[in-house]
Every structure is written in structure tokens, then in C-alpha cells.
Amino acid sequence: MYSNNNIIKLVGLVGLGTMGKIIASRLVENKFEVIGYDISLEARRAAEDIGVKVTERLADIGERSDVVLLSLPGPQEVREVVGGENGLLSKMHSGQIIVDLSTVDPFTTNEVARKAKEKEVEYLDAPILGRPVSIGRWVSPVGGERKILEKCKPVLKTFCSKLVHVGPSGAGNTVKL
């Protein structure tokens, strides 16, 4: 559960495909405990092989993680994963944080961020600028509250060389697109 001393103990990662697996490996290498979820059994198995605790229930990620990272293919998946019937927000509580690393339109970001705020869950959009092979040199324009970005920096710096706060929710995706 979310710790009161602002130390992130458990990172959830939804989306263990090409980018997600690379992100997971960096988190594990940097001694973060990671719980992961993907609809693909193959992706889950590959993540387990690198030290990720894998769950078959998306809700487990929302229930247990301090910070949840999303690495998803598009807007529809982000909407379903966050706000769907058994999505993250069905189990998340005040003080937890979602950081969407996916590339989606700012309208989707603002819609999902609003739903998160209703549950008192913090939300950042932090799309990745970079290809999988350039991990460690990735840049991320970040939209959302600066103080939430500061809390998440220890996690995000494991795979991004530069984090640039660019404004409110939706601004990160606006910059990337």
C-alpha cells in the first residue's frame, strides 16, 4: 500500500510488451519491487524471467502498487485499463499515482486524469521519446502536477535520462504529438 513517507516501495506496470519489458528490467535492476500485468501470457512469462512478480488480475496492480506505470498501445487500452469495470481505479485509493507512458491523445489523457482525480488518485502523462534500444537516453515530457512528478522521479529516472515538466494533464502528450 501507499507509504506515508513518500518512499515508493512497489511499482505496478501494466503492459509488458516491447517497451514495458525494457522498463521492467530497468526497474528490477535498480532494486524496485515490480508487479506486472499484461493480457499476453507470453509477455507475463518473459517478465517473470527478469524478476517481475506477475499477476493475472489487473485489479491486483491497482490494489497493491504505490505507483502504476502504463505502457499500452493506444487510447482505448488506456481507458479500459484505468477506468474499465475491473480497471485500476476499481481498486485504487487516495494517494496512489498513475503514470501513463503510452502515447495517446491529450483528450484521452484529460478524460482519464479526471476519473482518477474523482478517486483522489494522482495522474501524470509522461510519453516516452525514444526507441527501445535507446533506453537510458529516453526523454519524457510530463503533464500533471510538478509535485507528483518529483515523487515519481526515482522510478522514472531508472529508464529516462531527462524528465521535463511541460504543464497540466495532457501537456506531455500534446508535446509528443
C-alpha positions as CSV (number, residue, x, y, z in Angstrom):
1,M,0.0,0.0,0.0
2,Y,1.0,3.6,-0.4
3,S,3.6,4.6,2.2
4,N,3.2,7.9,4.1
5,N,6.9,8.6,3.9
6,N,6.8,9.1,0.2
7,I,9.1,6.2,-0.5
8,I,7.9,4.2,-3.4
9,K,8.0,0.5,-2.4
10,L,6.0,-1.3,-5.1
11,V,5.8,-0.3,-8.7
12,G,3.0,-1.7,-10.8
13,L,3.5,-2.0,-14.5
14,V,0.7,-2.6,-17.0
15,G,1.8,-3.5,-20.4
16,L,4.8,-5.9,-20.6
17,G,5.4,-5.8,-24.3
18,T,8.5,-4.4,-26.1
19,M,8.7,-1.2,-24.1
20,G,7.2,-2.5,-20.9
21,K,9.6,-5.3,-20.6
22,I,12.6,-3.0,-21.1
23,I,11.1,-0.6,-18.4
24,A,10.6,-3.6,-16.1
25,S,14.1,-4.8,-16.5
26,R,15.5,-1.3,-15.6
27,L,13.2,-1.1,-12.5
28,V,14.3,-4.6,-11.3
29,E,18.0,-3.7,-11.9
30,N,17.5,-0.6,-9.8
31,K,16.1,-2.7,-6.9
32,F,12.4,-1.7,-7.2
33,E,9.9,-4.4,-6.5
34,V,7.7,-4.7,-9.6
35,I,4.3,-6.3,-10.0
36,G,3.3,-6.6,-13.7
37,Y,0.2,-7.3,-15.8
38,D,-0.3,-8.0,-19.5
39,I,-3.1,-9.7,-21.4
40,S,-0.4,-11.8,-23.1
41,L,0.7,-15.0,-21.3
42,E,4.0,-14.9,-23.3
43,A,4.7,-11.3,-22.1
44,R,3.9,-12.3,-18.5
45,R,6.2,-15.2,-18.6
46,A,9.0,-13.1,-20.1
47,A,8.6,-10.6,-17.3
48,E,8.7,-13.3,-14.7
49,D,12.0,-14.4,-16.1
50,I,13.6,-11.0,-15.4
51,G,12.2,-10.8,-11.8
52,V,8.8,-9.2,-12.1
53,K,6.1,-10.5,-9.9
54,V,3.3,-11.2,-12.3
55,T,-0.5,-11.2,-11.7
56,E,-3.3,-12.4,-13.9
57,R,-5.7,-9.8,-12.4
58,L,-5.4,-6.1,-13.3
59,A,-7.1,-5.1,-10.1
60,D,-4.2,-6.5,-8.1
61,I,-1.9,-3.8,-9.6
62,G,-4.3,-1.1,-8.6
63,E,-4.8,-2.5,-5.1
64,R,-1.2,-3.1,-4.2
65,S,1.0,-0.5,-6.0
66,D,2.3,2.8,-4.8
67,V,2.9,4.0,-8.4
68,V,1.4,2.3,-11.5
69,L,3.1,2.8,-14.9
70,L,1.1,2.2,-18.1
71,S,2.9,1.1,-21.3
72,L,-0.1,0.5,-23.6
73,P,-0.7,0.6,-27.3
74,G,-3.4,3.3,-27.5
75,P,-6.2,5.4,-26.1
76,Q,-8.8,2.6,-25.9
77,E,-6.5,0.4,-23.9
78,V,-5.7,3.2,-21.5
79,R,-9.4,4.0,-21.0
80,E,-10.2,0.3,-20.3
81,V,-7.2,-0.4,-18.1
82,V,-7.7,2.7,-15.9
83,G,-11.5,3.1,-15.9
84,G,-13.0,-0.1,-17.1
85,E,-15.3,-2.3,-14.9
86,N,-12.4,-4.1,-13.3
87,G,-9.8,-1.5,-14.1
88,L,-7.2,0.1,-11.9
89,L,-9.5,2.7,-10.4
90,S,-11.8,0.0,-9.2
91,K,-9.2,-0.8,-6.5
92,M,-7.1,2.3,-6.2
93,H,-7.3,4.7,-3.3
94,S,-6.3,8.2,-2.3
95,G,-2.6,8.9,-2.6
96,Q,-1.7,6.4,-5.3
97,I,-0.3,7.5,-8.6
98,I,-0.7,6.5,-12.2
99,V,1.9,7.5,-14.7
100,D,0.9,6.9,-18.3
101,L,4.0,6.3,-20.5
102,S,1.8,5.5,-23.5
103,T,1.4,7.8,-26.5
104,V,-2.2,8.9,-26.5
105,D,-4.1,12.0,-27.4
106,P,-4.5,14.8,-24.8
107,F,-8.3,14.4,-24.8
108,T,-8.0,10.8,-23.6
109,T,-5.4,11.8,-21.0
110,N,-7.6,14.6,-19.6
111,E,-10.6,12.2,-19.5
112,V,-8.7,9.5,-17.7
113,A,-7.0,12.0,-15.4
114,R,-10.4,13.4,-14.4
115,K,-11.6,9.9,-13.5
116,A,-8.5,9.4,-11.4
117,K,-8.9,12.7,-9.6
118,E,-12.5,11.7,-8.6
119,K,-10.9,8.8,-6.7
120,E,-8.2,11.1,-5.4
121,V,-5.6,9.2,-7.4
122,E,-2.8,11.3,-9.0
123,Y,-2.2,11.1,-12.7
124,L,0.8,12.0,-14.9
125,D,1.1,11.7,-18.7
126,A,4.7,11.0,-19.5
127,P,5.1,9.6,-23.0
128,I,8.5,8.3,-24.0
129,L,10.6,10.0,-26.7
130,G,12.9,7.3,-27.8
131,R,13.2,3.8,-29.3
132,P,13.6,0.6,-27.2
133,V,17.3,0.3,-28.0
134,S,17.9,3.8,-26.6
135,I,16.7,3.1,-23.1
136,G,18.7,5.2,-20.6
137,R,18.6,8.1,-23.1
138,W,14.9,8.4,-23.3
139,V,13.3,11.8,-22.7
140,S,9.8,12.3,-21.3
141,P,7.7,15.5,-21.5
142,V,5.5,15.2,-18.4
143,G,2.0,16.6,-17.9
144,G,0.4,16.9,-14.5
145,E,1.3,18.3,-11.1
146,R,5.0,19.0,-10.6
147,K,5.0,17.8,-7.0
148,I,3.7,14.4,-8.2
149,L,6.5,14.2,-10.8
150,E,9.0,14.9,-8.0
151,K,7.6,11.9,-6.1
152,C,7.9,9.7,-9.2
153,K,11.4,10.8,-10.3
154,P,13.3,7.9,-8.6
155,V,11.2,5.5,-10.6
156,L,11.2,7.4,-13.9
157,K,14.9,8.1,-13.8
158,T,15.7,4.4,-14.0
159,F,14.8,4.5,-17.7
160,C,14.6,8.2,-18.7
161,S,17.6,10.4,-18.9
162,K,15.5,13.6,-18.9
163,L,12.1,14.4,-17.5
164,V,10.7,17.8,-18.5
165,H,7.6,19.1,-16.7
166,V,5.6,20.8,-19.5
167,G,2.3,21.7,-17.8
168,P,-1.0,20.3,-16.7
169,S,-2.5,16.9,-17.6
170,G,-2.5,16.4,-21.3
171,A,0.5,18.6,-21.9
172,G,3.0,15.7,-22.1
173,N,1.1,14.0,-24.9
174,T,0.5,17.4,-26.6
175,V,4.3,18.0,-26.7
176,K,4.9,14.4,-28.0
177,L,2.2,14.5,-30.7
